[in-house]
Amino acid sequence: MDSLKWLLPNITAPTWMDVIIAIALCIVGWLFQHFVIKKMINRTVIFLKNRQRNFQATVLAQFNKAIRYAFMFAVIVLSLTILLKENLFTNAVTKNFVLSIIVFFPFKGVYDVLHFYTKQPLTLNNDEEPNVLLPFFLRIGKVLIMILAMFTIASFWDFNLNGFLTGIGLTGVAIAFGIRDTLAHVFGGMSVALDNPFQIGDWVATEDQKIEGTIEDINLRSTLIQTGDKGLVYVPNSYLVNRPIYNLSKREKRKCEQFLFVAAENEEETLRSALSAIQKEIYLHAQTEKDMIHVFIDEFYPTSYRVLVRFFVATNDTAVMLNVRQDILFAIRQIFQELNIIVANPAEEEWISNEK
């Protein structure tokens, strides 16, 4: 006790009864928060979920620990007050510390809510197309909450915030020149969040096809993309905003484009009949779009014609598209055999395909 008198000069030595009361109070407080407060919060969360108030239920559930920890801290301070016979809530030496801890818990609760929705953003609203870029803003919110909590607690200790902020401002200018690339990625991430070109789960590809895969996460500095071979690529946001990005998940149809080479010695009428038959086969297929079918000779070579076959499949599934294209190719082969179409063999490949 003598070692504490430099901090609390008015404290007195506790009696055994004071020790027993303080310990009993802590035990009762722990039992109360564990079996009463915790169960009340859990039942309230279930009640709100049954009333379809999922947001309120989630917020209360995330505040669960902060509420119980704040209660236990108050019980401990009260027990020490009884033990030391000194009101720690109002004592000039300890009140700032007690107040700082009490203020910390509400900020902790808000931080936990933001952290929860950072990991599970889809439950925040009931829109048909939720804003899954919300974790980007929530991460910023978590940083702001920590800064606000720090400044709020510092104000209790008469910390010179003006001088601190001025120093940060001057230092920030110097640091900004050294982290230009990082800032470019961060502002790129802000552009991604504002433009909303893709969402978590979307399948995207860059124009040069160097990066293609599914969006796994969007951070302040980079975007995480899982490639087709299950590899993970961390792509700087500035790279994404400075290049055309194809959001392949938003496609409602797939284009099939095929080039066929037929010999120039084929009769014109026979070729026209073959092209009409191919167009009819494409039209009659159940999964092709009927409003845009192109089957025409588009280039002429000394010994051959190039035939363009272009149509669209009403799907975004690559396997379905390839299956339809396979059906059309078999049909084309059969038509050529029936009409005795002579296939050319130019210097380039006989069959050149391109799907988009």
LUMTI-344474 format. One record per residue (C-alpha): residue number from 1; residue in one letter; y, x, z. Coordinates in Angstrom, 3 decimals. Layout:
BEGIN
<NUM; "a"; <Y; X; Z>>
...
% end
This chain:
BEGIN
<1; "m"; <0.000; 0.000; 0.000>>
<2; "d"; <2.367; 2.874; 0.718>>
<3; "s"; <2.016; 4.036; -2.898>>
<4; "l"; <3.411; 0.669; -4.105>>
<5; "k"; <6.481; 0.674; -1.884>>
<6; "w"; <8.454; 2.729; -4.409>>
<7; "l"; <8.046; -0.193; -6.794>>
<8; "l"; <8.069; -3.097; -4.314>>
<9; "p"; <9.658; -1.883; -1.083>>
<10; "n"; <9.423; -5.289; 0.670>>
<11; "i"; <5.660; -5.755; 0.384>>
<12; "t"; <3.518; -5.929; 3.493>>
<13; "a"; <-0.085; -5.009; 4.092>>
<14; "p"; <-2.346; -7.992; 3.314>>
<15; "t"; <-4.742; -9.417; 5.836>>
<16; "w"; <-8.378; -10.120; 5.139>>
<17; "m"; <-7.494; -13.779; 4.852>>
<18; "d"; <-4.916; -12.953; 2.167>>
<19; "v"; <-7.543; -10.980; 0.226>>
<20; "i"; <-10.073; -13.812; 0.495>>
<21; "i"; <-7.499; -16.397; -0.643>>
<22; "a"; <-6.398; -14.228; -3.587>>
<23; "i"; <-9.984; -13.630; -4.739>>
<24; "a"; <-10.891; -17.294; -4.252>>
<25; "l"; <-7.837; -18.338; -6.234>>
<26; "c"; <-8.839; -16.062; -9.138>>
<27; "i"; <-12.406; -17.404; -9.114>>
<28; "v"; <-11.254; -21.030; -8.972>>
<29; "g"; <-8.717; -20.330; -11.718>>
<30; "w"; <-11.366; -18.772; -13.959>>
<31; "l"; <-13.773; -21.667; -13.375>>
<32; "f"; <-11.002; -24.179; -14.049>>
<33; "q"; <-9.955; -22.577; -17.335>>
<34; "h"; <-13.563; -22.131; -18.468>>
<35; "f"; <-15.006; -25.507; -17.543>>
<36; "v"; <-11.936; -27.758; -17.634>>
<37; "i"; <-9.219; -26.365; -19.907>>
<38; "k"; <-11.658; -25.017; -22.503>>
<39; "k"; <-13.631; -28.268; -22.636>>
<40; "m"; <-10.468; -30.367; -22.798>>
<41; "i"; <-9.229; -28.320; -25.749>>
<42; "n"; <-12.600; -28.505; -27.523>>
<43; "r"; <-12.830; -32.268; -27.066>>
<44; "t"; <-9.272; -32.698; -28.285>>
<45; "v"; <-10.112; -30.617; -31.368>>
<46; "i"; <-13.142; -32.843; -32.078>>
<47; "f"; <-11.006; -35.955; -31.575>>
<48; "l"; <-8.391; -34.708; -34.047>>
<49; "k"; <-11.054; -33.802; -36.616>>
<50; "n"; <-12.553; -37.279; -36.319>>
<51; "r"; <-9.084; -38.673; -37.038>>
<52; "q"; <-8.874; -36.454; -40.162>>
<53; "r"; <-6.126; -34.328; -38.616>>
<54; "n"; <-7.706; -31.038; -39.571>>
<55; "f"; <-4.514; -28.982; -39.509>>
<56; "q"; <-3.605; -30.017; -35.949>>
<57; "a"; <-7.210; -29.482; -34.873>>
<58; "t"; <-7.281; -25.978; -36.356>>
<59; "v"; <-3.960; -25.006; -34.756>>
<60; "l"; <-5.137; -26.192; -31.330>>
<61; "a"; <-8.475; -24.412; -31.741>>
<62; "q"; <-6.725; -21.138; -32.574>>
<63; "f"; <-4.387; -21.554; -29.590>>
<64; "n"; <-7.431; -22.028; -27.341>>
<65; "k"; <-7.668; -18.411; -26.208>>
<66; "a"; <-3.911; -17.946; -25.890>>
<67; "i"; <-3.641; -21.010; -23.609>>
<68; "r"; <-6.546; -19.973; -21.404>>
<69; "y"; <-5.424; -16.335; -21.189>>
<70; "a"; <-1.885; -17.411; -20.290>>
<71; "f"; <-3.278; -19.660; -17.546>>
<72; "m"; <-5.436; -16.872; -16.130>>
<73; "f"; <-2.522; -14.440; -16.202>>
<74; "a"; <-0.422; -16.932; -14.214>>
<75; "v"; <-3.285; -17.326; -11.720>>
<76; "i"; <-3.584; -13.545; -11.307>>
<77; "v"; <0.163; -13.147; -10.755>>
<78; "l"; <0.059; -15.987; -8.213>>
<79; "s"; <-2.872; -14.310; -6.436>>
<80; "l"; <-0.972; -11.013; -6.275>>
<81; "t"; <2.053; -12.892; -4.951>>
<82; "i"; <-0.065; -14.256; -2.095>>
<83; "l"; <-1.732; -10.892; -1.523>>
<84; "l"; <1.485; -8.850; -1.442>>
<85; "k"; <3.698; -11.589; 0.010>>
<86; "e"; <6.218; -10.896; -2.754>>
<87; "n"; <7.155; -13.406; -5.468>>
<88; "l"; <6.337; -11.464; -8.616>>
<89; "f"; <7.732; -14.266; -10.807>>
<90; "t"; <11.272; -13.733; -9.508>>
<91; "n"; <11.240; -10.154; -8.246>>
<92; "a"; <13.834; -8.073; -10.086>>
<93; "v"; <11.292; -5.302; -10.715>>
<94; "t"; <8.368; -7.401; -11.993>>
<95; "k"; <9.919; -10.542; -13.499>>
<96; "n"; <10.642; -8.875; -16.845>>
<97; "f"; <7.034; -7.716; -17.115>>
<98; "v"; <5.671; -11.145; -16.155>>
<99; "l"; <8.057; -12.890; -18.542>>
<100; "s"; <7.100; -10.495; -21.357>>
<101; "i"; <3.404; -11.250; -20.947>>
<102; "i"; <4.016; -15.005; -20.760>>
<103; "v"; <6.105; -14.911; -23.947>>
<104; "f"; <3.457; -12.774; -25.635>>
<105; "f"; <0.792; -15.485; -25.508>>
<106; "p"; <2.639; -18.107; -27.657>>
<107; "f"; <3.232; -15.440; -30.292>>
<108; "k"; <-0.446; -14.509; -30.004>>
<109; "g"; <-1.399; -18.133; -30.652>>
<110; "v"; <0.786; -18.335; -33.761>>
<111; "y"; <-0.647; -15.022; -34.976>>
<112; "d"; <-4.200; -16.338; -34.537>>
<113; "v"; <-3.363; -19.450; -36.570>>
<114; "l"; <-1.946; -17.352; -39.414>>
<115; "h"; <-4.936; -15.015; -39.250>>
<116; "f"; <-7.365; -17.942; -39.455>>
<117; "y"; <-5.709; -19.356; -42.564>>
<118; "t"; <-5.550; -15.902; -44.105>>
<119; "k"; <-9.348; -15.836; -44.041>>
<120; "q"; <-9.880; -19.543; -44.824>>
<121; "p"; <-6.884; -20.743; -46.869>>
<122; "l"; <-8.675; -23.617; -48.582>>
<123; "t"; <-8.705; -25.779; -45.450>>
<124; "l"; <-4.932; -25.764; -45.062>>
<125; "n"; <-4.291; -28.680; -47.383>>
<126; "n"; <-6.180; -31.384; -49.195>>
<127; "d"; <-4.758; -30.841; -52.675>>
<128; "e"; <-7.112; -30.910; -55.608>>
<129; "e"; <-5.983; -27.382; -56.478>>
<130; "p"; <-5.127; -25.620; -53.184>>
<131; "n"; <-2.781; -22.671; -53.174>>
<132; "v"; <-5.283; -19.917; -52.552>>
<133; "l"; <-2.528; -17.341; -52.912>>
<134; "l"; <-1.371; -18.516; -49.483>>
<135; "p"; <-3.043; -15.545; -47.709>>
<136; "f"; <-0.456; -13.326; -49.389>>
<137; "f"; <2.391; -15.165; -47.624>>
<138; "l"; <0.420; -15.518; -44.397>>
<139; "r"; <0.004; -11.746; -44.171>>
<140; "i"; <3.769; -11.417; -44.440>>
<141; "g"; <4.094; -14.093; -41.746>>
<142; "k"; <1.768; -12.146; -39.441>>
<143; "v"; <3.951; -9.067; -39.756>>
<144; "l"; <7.108; -11.110; -39.117>>
<145; "i"; <5.546; -12.714; -36.026>>
<146; "m"; <4.699; -9.288; -34.601>>
<147; "i"; <8.237; -8.034; -35.272>>
<148; "l"; <9.791; -11.171; -33.738>>
<149; "a"; <7.574; -10.855; -30.667>>
<150; "m"; <8.524; -7.202; -30.283>>
<151; "f"; <12.246; -7.944; -30.523>>
<152; "t"; <11.973; -10.938; -28.158>>
<153; "i"; <10.166; -8.909; -25.498>>
<154; "a"; <12.526; -5.961; -25.997>>
<155; "s"; <15.504; -8.231; -25.289>>
<156; "f"; <14.137; -8.907; -21.781>>
<157; "w"; <14.388; -5.183; -21.048>>
<158; "d"; <17.985; -4.876; -22.345>>
<159; "f"; <16.828; -2.763; -25.254>>
<160; "n"; <19.664; -1.818; -27.645>>
<161; "l"; <18.511; -3.746; -30.715>>
<162; "n"; <21.692; -3.090; -32.711>>
<163; "g"; <21.260; 0.656; -32.554>>
<164; "f"; <17.563; 0.329; -33.260>>
<165; "l"; <18.153; -1.839; -36.338>>
<166; "t"; <20.856; 0.507; -37.595>>
<167; "g"; <18.487; 3.436; -37.275>>
<168; "i"; <15.771; 1.523; -39.094>>
<169; "g"; <18.208; 0.683; -41.894>>
<170; "l"; <19.226; 4.298; -42.438>>
<171; "t"; <15.663; 5.517; -42.198>>
<172; "g"; <14.482; 2.769; -44.529>>
<173; "v"; <16.824; 3.889; -47.292>>
<174; "a"; <15.425; 7.405; -47.118>>
<175; "i"; <11.828; 6.219; -46.972>>
<176; "a"; <12.302; 3.816; -49.889>>
<177; "f"; <12.801; 6.741; -52.273>>
<178; "g"; <9.505; 8.226; -51.161>>
<179; "i"; <7.451; 5.029; -51.531>>
<180; "r"; <8.802; 3.716; -54.828>>
<181; "d"; <5.313; 3.188; -56.228>>
<182; "t"; <4.141; 1.313; -53.145>>
<183; "l"; <7.229; -0.910; -53.258>>
<184; "a"; <6.543; -1.582; -56.933>>
<185; "h"; <3.036; -2.780; -56.021>>
<186; "v"; <4.392; -4.967; -53.190>>
<187; "f"; <7.023; -6.596; -55.414>>
<188; "g"; <4.322; -6.954; -58.044>>
<189; "g"; <2.281; -8.855; -55.487>>
<190; "m"; <5.268; -11.106; -54.814>>
<191; "s"; <5.535; -11.786; -58.556>>
<192; "v"; <1.837; -12.658; -58.657>>
<193; "a"; <2.314; -15.040; -55.743>>
<194; "l"; <5.352; -16.738; -57.296>>
<195; "d"; <3.990; -17.003; -60.851>>
<196; "n"; <0.515; -18.036; -59.633>>
<197; "p"; <-1.278; -16.822; -62.792>>
<198; "f"; <-4.674; -16.874; -61.097>>
<199; "q"; <-6.384; -17.880; -57.880>>
<200; "i"; <-9.162; -16.521; -55.738>>
<201; "g"; <-12.394; -17.267; -57.570>>
<202; "d"; <-10.874; -17.185; -61.058>>
<203; "w"; <-12.416; -15.054; -63.779>>
<204; "v"; <-9.712; -12.910; -65.374>>
<205; "a"; <-9.454; -10.113; -67.920>>
<206; "t"; <-6.666; -7.777; -68.987>>
<207; "e"; <-5.590; -7.638; -72.604>>
<208; "d"; <-7.219; -4.253; -73.152>>
<209; "q"; <-10.495; -5.553; -71.588>>
<210; "k"; <-10.572; -2.558; -69.250>>
<211; "i"; <-10.699; -4.856; -66.230>>
<212; "e"; <-12.656; -8.106; -66.201>>
<213; "g"; <-14.103; -9.961; -63.257>>
<214; "t"; <-13.611; -12.507; -60.493>>
<215; "i"; <-10.601; -12.488; -58.151>>
<216; "e"; <-11.904; -11.826; -54.631>>
<217; "d"; <-8.675; -11.306; -52.683>>
<218; "i"; <-4.924; -10.864; -53.186>>
<219; "n"; <-3.174; -8.430; -50.844>>
<220; "l"; <0.385; -7.204; -50.488>>
<221; "r"; <-0.286; -4.061; -52.508>>
<222; "s"; <-3.355; -4.771; -54.625>>
<223; "t"; <-5.709; -7.431; -55.936>>
<224; "l"; <-9.464; -7.145; -55.370>>
<225; "i"; <-11.571; -7.950; -58.447>>
<226; "q"; <-15.363; -8.088; -58.531>>
<227; "t"; <-16.676; -7.011; -61.925>>
<228; "g"; <-19.735; -8.380; -63.694>>
<229; "d"; <-21.930; -5.572; -62.330>>
<230; "k"; <-20.907; -6.535; -58.759>>
<231; "g"; <-18.542; -3.595; -58.430>>
<232; "l"; <-15.257; -3.990; -56.562>>
<233; "v"; <-12.021; -2.822; -58.176>>
<234; "y"; <-8.742; -2.577; -56.262>>
<235; "v"; <-6.073; -3.136; -58.909>>
<236; "p"; <-2.426; -2.341; -58.008>>
<237; "n"; <-0.303; -5.471; -58.382>>
<238; "s"; <2.282; -3.674; -60.501>>
<239; "y"; <-0.483; -2.980; -63.050>>
<240; "l"; <-1.317; -6.674; -63.297>>
<241; "v"; <2.259; -7.955; -63.659>>
<242; "n"; <3.037; -5.472; -66.442>>
<243; "r"; <0.095; -6.495; -68.650>>
<244; "p"; <-1.036; -9.746; -70.247>>
<245; "i"; <-3.718; -11.350; -68.106>>
<246; "y"; <-6.232; -13.827; -69.507>>
<247; "n"; <-7.345; -16.411; -66.955>>
<248; "l"; <-10.732; -17.125; -68.476>>
<249; "s"; <-11.599; -19.715; -65.816>>
<250; "k"; <-8.940; -22.077; -67.186>>
<251; "r"; <-10.506; -22.321; -70.629>>
<252; "e"; <-11.828; -25.711; -71.658>>
<253; "k"; <-13.421; -24.503; -74.894>>
<254; "r"; <-14.750; -21.301; -76.443>>
<255; "k"; <-14.096; -20.066; -79.964>>
<256; "c"; <-16.938; -18.842; -82.143>>
<257; "e"; <-15.892; -16.854; -85.190>>
<258; "q"; <-18.433; -15.483; -87.637>>
<259; "f"; <-18.079; -13.548; -90.913>>
<260; "l"; <-20.814; -13.846; -93.539>>
<261; "f"; <-21.064; -11.761; -96.713>>
<262; "v"; <-22.593; -13.347; -99.790>>
<263; "a"; <-23.081; -11.799; -103.213>>
<264; "a"; <-20.518; -12.564; -105.902>>
<265; "e"; <-23.317; -13.384; -108.339>>
<266; "n"; <-23.973; -16.684; -106.555>>
<267; "e"; <-22.850; -19.732; -108.519>>
<268; "e"; <-19.564; -21.246; -107.383>>
<269; "e"; <-20.993; -24.752; -107.048>>
<270; "t"; <-23.952; -23.444; -105.072>>
<271; "l"; <-21.608; -21.614; -102.695>>
<272; "r"; <-19.431; -24.699; -102.278>>
<273; "s"; <-22.521; -26.766; -101.480>>
<274; "a"; <-23.643; -24.185; -98.918>>
<275; "l"; <-20.235; -24.105; -97.227>>
<276; "s"; <-20.140; -27.907; -97.071>>
<277; "a"; <-23.653; -27.971; -95.593>>
<278; "i"; <-22.690; -25.406; -92.950>>
<279; "q"; <-19.585; -27.401; -92.044>>
<280; "k"; <-21.692; -30.554; -91.732>>
<281; "e"; <-24.232; -28.833; -89.459>>
<282; "i"; <-21.434; -27.627; -87.177>>
<283; "y"; <-19.889; -31.099; -87.101>>
<284; "l"; <-23.175; -32.777; -86.229>>
<285; "h"; <-23.943; -30.423; -83.342>>
<286; "a"; <-23.483; -32.282; -80.052>>
<287; "q"; <-21.519; -29.530; -78.285>>
<288; "t"; <-19.008; -28.491; -80.955>>
<289; "e"; <-15.399; -29.649; -81.186>>
<290; "k"; <-14.956; -31.893; -84.205>>
<291; "d"; <-11.216; -31.481; -84.797>>
<292; "m"; <-11.244; -27.818; -85.885>>
<293; "i"; <-14.057; -26.474; -88.071>>
<294; "h"; <-13.340; -23.792; -90.655>>
<295; "v"; <-15.942; -22.729; -93.219>>
<296; "f"; <-14.212; -21.022; -96.162>>
<297; "i"; <-14.298; -17.932; -98.348>>
<298; "d"; <-11.326; -15.914; -97.082>>
<299; "e"; <-11.737; -12.519; -98.795>>
<300; "f"; <-13.057; -11.255; -102.122>>
<301; "y"; <-14.734; -7.893; -102.703>>
<302; "p"; <-15.965; -6.335; -105.989>>
<303; "t"; <-19.552; -7.441; -105.390>>
<304; "s"; <-19.285; -9.993; -102.566>>
<305; "y"; <-17.348; -12.739; -100.862>>
<306; "r"; <-16.516; -12.851; -97.165>>
<307; "v"; <-17.089; -16.280; -95.632>>
<308; "l"; <-15.224; -17.245; -92.458>>
<309; "v"; <-17.084; -19.582; -90.100>>
<310; "r"; <-14.945; -20.684; -87.153>>
<311; "f"; <-15.538; -23.481; -84.681>>
<312; "f"; <-15.066; -24.284; -80.990>>
<313; "v"; <-17.598; -25.186; -78.304>>
<314; "a"; <-16.591; -27.605; -75.560>>
<315; "t"; <-17.575; -25.339; -72.659>>
<316; "n"; <-16.411; -22.363; -70.630>>
<317; "d"; <-19.967; -21.215; -69.984>>
<318; "t"; <-20.815; -18.126; -72.026>>
<319; "a"; <-24.537; -18.948; -72.062>>
<320; "v"; <-23.878; -22.422; -73.470>>
<321; "m"; <-21.531; -21.011; -76.104>>
<322; "l"; <-24.088; -18.399; -77.193>>
<323; "n"; <-26.819; -21.015; -77.392>>
<324; "v"; <-24.678; -23.197; -79.685>>
<325; "r"; <-23.795; -20.231; -81.862>>
<326; "q"; <-27.479; -19.363; -82.109>>
<327; "d"; <-28.259; -22.903; -83.303>>
<328; "i"; <-25.575; -22.653; -85.984>>
<329; "l"; <-26.827; -19.249; -87.174>>
<330; "f"; <-30.368; -20.558; -87.547>>
<331; "a"; <-28.988; -23.546; -89.462>>
<332; "i"; <-26.998; -21.220; -91.749>>
<333; "r"; <-30.098; -19.143; -92.453>>
<334; "q"; <-32.053; -22.264; -93.385>>
<335; "i"; <-29.242; -23.492; -95.677>>
<336; "f"; <-29.082; -20.130; -97.446>>
<337; "q"; <-32.851; -20.173; -97.968>>
<338; "e"; <-32.855; -23.735; -99.321>>
<339; "l"; <-30.014; -23.047; -101.774>>
<340; "n"; <-31.232; -19.548; -102.662>>
<341; "i"; <-27.949; -17.962; -101.554>>
<342; "i"; <-28.013; -14.200; -102.080>>
<343; "v"; <-26.660; -12.354; -99.025>>
<344; "a"; <-24.538; -9.283; -99.783>>
<345; "n"; <-24.999; -5.899; -98.186>>
<346; "p"; <-21.547; -4.254; -98.284>>
<347; "a"; <-20.736; -0.872; -96.793>>
<348; "e"; <-19.625; -2.535; -93.562>>
<349; "e"; <-22.002; -4.555; -91.386>>
<350; "e"; <-23.408; -7.728; -92.926>>
<351; "w"; <-22.642; -9.751; -89.794>>
<352; "i"; <-19.506; -9.144; -87.789>>
<353; "s"; <-18.975; -11.473; -84.842>>
<354; "n"; <-16.132; -11.989; -82.464>>
<355; "e"; <-16.008; -14.474; -79.566>>
<356; "k"; <-12.791; -15.314; -77.714>>
% end
